[in-house]
Amino acid sequence: MSAAVALAAGGIALAVISSAIAEASGGAHTEAASIISDRCTVCHGDNGDGQGPSAASMNPRPINFHDPKWQKSVSDQTIAKAIVYGGSAVGVSAAMPANPDLVNQPNVVAAIVKQIRAWGN
């Protein structure tokens, strides 16, 4: 009887942990989508094509995340660094602001990088 109870308790604990992981991943994805919408689309556009409302007046122009040449030229780590520390941290436009509030949110940054990579497919 106690083995069955222990097995059931273990199954419940695994389900709770799995649910927490899924929620954290979903939470990071949801937060990333909100950040992209609030902070990135003004320059990079709603679909990451570099044609946001402010793009026309910028020099250099924002990156078009659909560009396969650009996608191949940059690492995920460089994209993440640009997101957190701004464009000047990776040698691109200083007009891209830093997002220091994301320093301690690596899952959110990873979700933003994932979306940027998805635009390249």
HUGIBEL-V250165 format. One record per residue. N is the residue number from 1. PHI is phi as a letter, one per 20 degrees, with the letter a starting at -180 (NA if undefined). Layout:
N,PHI
N,PHI
//
This chain:
1,NA
2,f
3,f
4,f
5,f
6,f
7,f
8,f
9,f
10,f
11,f
12,f
13,f
14,f
15,f
16,f
17,f
18,f
19,f
20,f
21,f
22,f
23,f
24,f
25,f
26,f
27,f
28,f
29,f
30,f
31,f
32,f
33,f
34,f
35,f
36,g
37,f
38,f
39,d
40,e
41,f
42,g
43,d
44,e
45,n
46,f
47,d
48,m
49,e
50,m
51,d
52,f
53,g
54,e
55,f
56,f
57,e
58,d
59,b
60,f
61,f
62,f
63,f
64,e
65,f
66,e
67,f
68,f
69,f
70,f
71,g
72,f
73,e
74,c
75,e
76,f
77,f
78,f
79,f
80,f
81,f
82,f
83,f
84,f
85,d
86,n
87,f
88,f
89,f
90,c
91,m
92,d
93,g
94,f
95,f
96,f
97,f
98,f
99,c
100,f
101,f
102,e
103,g
104,d
105,c
106,f
107,f
108,f
109,f
110,f
111,f
112,f
113,g
114,g
115,f
116,f
117,f
118,f
119,f
120,e
121,e
//
